[in-house]
Amino acid sequence: MAIKALWYLSTADGQYPWMSEGFYPVDFQRYKKLAQTIDQGGFYGALVATWPNDPLTSASSVAGFTENMKFLVAEYAGLTPAKLLAEQALTFEKFHGSRLLFNHINGTPQRIGTYGVELTPETRYALGQSYWEEFQSHYNKGNKSLFPNTDFTIEPTTPNGIPLWGTGDSAAGIQHAGQVVNVYLLMIRELHRVKDQFSRAVAAAKDNGRTFSDLGALTSVTVRTSQAEAEQQFYQIFEKTGAELLKQKLDVSIKRKTGGEQSIDNFKAPDAQRQEWVDYIRKGQLPPLESLRLEGNLFAGMSAWSSLDIFGFASSAAYLVGSPENIAAQVETYHKEAGLSALIMSGWPLIEEAEYTSKLLLPLLKDIGE
């Protein structure tokens, strides 16, 4: 089966959206054009990520301007009553067809706490499992009108319920994913790390008498007609950001992750390659392009939601960089050796990079696994 290629449908957009001068203000017309670019470009669908805007409302606002793409909508378990979310899903499908998927997010305590929900990791996983079971039960029943004079029911259109995509990095998170999700996701990494995490997730699903329909990865991508052009375009994100701003961003990130115990000045990276990046940044210099290469055509970069990955985990800032043929060859290796069958991609600005990816890369990804 061909690689399921998705793009990001996000209001976090811009030439360099982690910089105030590179961020595009939220604009519905551009958001609509992005959805249409994804749809017309032949992508399987788009991840509608969490941001200050509500993802399901955002997807619903543009779905009518598209025809084929699926909407993978991020949803925090427990924040919307399960029956209400089922009614929303049924309504979405009634108007737009069977094009809705949910990205199941357990959420961090910081994010969940903004809604007044306080959960431990253990109770969060238990809530996630019971919530989606209840949701699918309500969805599969359909929603019957309460008006006694009108016998009308919105019937479900997706057999076996709305597919759930989701991730989990820790042992408990992987076990939970094996119990709940249909498509397992991870942040793209070097091949050996992807193989290891996929194999543990597949084993967790098997332990629960289940199998995943797909194994997917989230990545950014910079594809151009030649390898040299793609690498030059990719490295511009560092040159435009500059060493000083990158240092500030990483300092904030380190202090947040360590509870203020460490900063960029005393942080020790988990491996020599990442320590090299830190050393360059401390000196007020950008890491050279070649030092950012993780393996093959996989590079460490920056995204709207994640700075340079100096921690080695929980970051979506890795990029596939290169010519269409080189990137496709690397994806095919992930497919053959690790089982990867879905790829959620992003690039900045989102519309322009979706066009490059659609034109240059998607035709090759569609041949993988066929």
WOSULLIN-V795190 format. One record per run of one state. SS is the DSSP state (H for helix, E for strand, - for the rest). FROM is the first residue (numbers start at 1). TO is the last residue. If there is no record, write none. Layout:
ss=SS from=FROM to=TO
ss=SS from=FROM to=TO
This chain:
ss=- from=1 to=3
ss=E from=4 to=9
ss=- from=10 to=13
ss=E from=14 to=14
ss=- from=15 to=19
ss=H from=20 to=22
ss=E from=23 to=23
ss=- from=24 to=27
ss=H from=28 to=40
ss=- from=41 to=44
ss=E from=45 to=48
ss=- from=49 to=54
ss=H from=55 to=63
ss=- from=64 to=69
ss=E from=70 to=76
ss=- from=77 to=81
ss=H from=82 to=96
ss=- from=97 to=99
ss=E from=100 to=105
ss=- from=106 to=108
ss=H from=109 to=113
ss=- from=114 to=120
ss=H from=121 to=141
ss=- from=142 to=142
ss=E from=143 to=144
ss=- from=145 to=152
ss=E from=153 to=154
ss=- from=155 to=163
ss=E from=164 to=167
ss=- from=168 to=170
ss=H from=171 to=180
ss=- from=181 to=182
ss=E from=183 to=187
ss=- from=188 to=190
ss=H from=191 to=207
ss=- from=208 to=213
ss=E from=214 to=224
ss=- from=225 to=226
ss=H from=227 to=241
ss=- from=242 to=242
ss=H from=243 to=257
ss=- from=258 to=271
ss=H from=272 to=282
ss=- from=283 to=288
ss=H from=289 to=292
ss=E from=293 to=295
ss=- from=296 to=297
ss=E from=298 to=300
ss=- from=301 to=302
ss=E from=303 to=303
ss=- from=304 to=305
ss=E from=306 to=306
ss=- from=307 to=317
ss=E from=318 to=323
ss=H from=324 to=338
ss=- from=339 to=341
ss=E from=342 to=346
ss=- from=347 to=349
ss=H from=350 to=365
ss=- from=366 to=370
